């Protein structure tokens, strides 16, 4: 009887926080899992980072903080965890090459040519998805957020703490890379056949 | 929608958690939440668990005014009533709260056996004090007195049981508790005796109490264990008690007269000397009760300082008689001896036939006894035994006063001697009076024997 009353009173104090958290879990766990799967290409690892995302979020709530909007918060935590995961893997991929090239992402110059829509329309969907894994994560990240999570560039900019311009440039560049990659792969196949 | 969009969308939708995975991840998250509850919630639950354990928490009121009213009621019931009840005496509405609630609660908050013994002793003192208060107001009924007697008996038994129990686990501590209890009973005996002497009525109400206290003292003495506290323990306890006594003395300003303060100060220095002598004796391998007496005196002195009732009823000299210094003892011896010498001289110079023959026979027996005592006094002086000298000199004084009494009917022929009784105060007067009876009897017996011999 006393325990029940204790729970009731406890709930009265924290109902709001707990319910909102659980609601956010129900609402976003699938989307976060999808995002993580795209980014990490590892189902088990994706489950782990989603779990860690929610435990980190709960720890934040437990420490007395309040989360006004769960969606950006969860994506931000997830994104940080994925970056950590990448660091662990220490992959010397295209990511590192592009970083080494010091590409300036803060200009509109690339957006002046073919726009993103045009580029996308020319992409072979299935091939492009297969090529996603070949992209450096900075591009993969924004492309997944934009086309899988269906976030707007402004939302993505908030999440990854970059300007909206940088996000747009990355999306554009990522799609272009996918196109190049898929076309390159296609050319390779044709060449192989001809040979 | 582009092909890429469509394909990506389609592909994305195919990526989902299975029902098992979803349940598993949910279970892990919920479990994490349970093991890491919100700090506020933990605090709230703790607070509620405490409240839930209180009988009044079964009521759940949300009305602010009702809550305020209940809060005020709680303050009244749990703070004001008990505080007011502390002043209650038997017959008052709040007296049962004082005895059955306040005191029981306070008793339940004492954890060590020594504390419990001390608390029961204090309760005993409270009951006596209440009866005396009612008696002074003329409001003491037979029923109230009978109840008080029962209560004092019960508290005395509780103390005695506590000491007996403590003796099994810590005999030394028990013997210290015995000293404290006996001191408290002594103080109460003196207080009740003072009432008796005031009213001079043997059937006086407080007489019942006096009997209970006497019985308790007798029981305490009879039940006394063989173990005496170790020297170290005694010295440590004395250190603590004398420190308390000095602190109380320092805080007496305004509550005691200068005369009282000077008397208390004298007792404090007496106790200090007693302790010093006790320690010296211990170091020389001499076994005495001096330190135990010092502890008893300190307890009594503390009672005198803390209990206004005691202070107003019993003279400090009765409670803790002055402990004379060696110089003072020698002074007293010299004075008593001078009285004896004077009376002997007076008898020696008496002319024949002035005093009745039968009386003269008794006087001569007294003079002989004085001479014997004087020889013993000289012997004690050579041994520098000051206490024995004082005791003998007192006997001499008593004997001299007896002789003086015998000569009183012939005062026209025999002038009375000047005793220079410089108010060596009430205590010596009291002792003397008691002594007179005893010694007179002794003289009479001797006289009878003399006659038989003749």
Interface residues (C-beta under 8 A of the other chain):
Chain A: X1 X2 X5 X6 X7 X9 X10 X13 X14 X17 X18 X21 X22 X25 X29 X30 X33 X34 X37 X38 X47 X50 X51 X54 X55 X58 X59 X61 X62 X63 X64 X117 X120 X121 X123 X124 X125 X126 X128 X129 X147 X148 X175 X178
Chain B: X2 X3 X4 X5 X6 X7 X8 X9 X11 X12 X15 X16 X17 X21 X22 X24 X25 X26 X28 X29 X30 X32 X33 X36 X37 X38 X39 X40 X41 X44 X45 X48 X49 X52 X53 X57
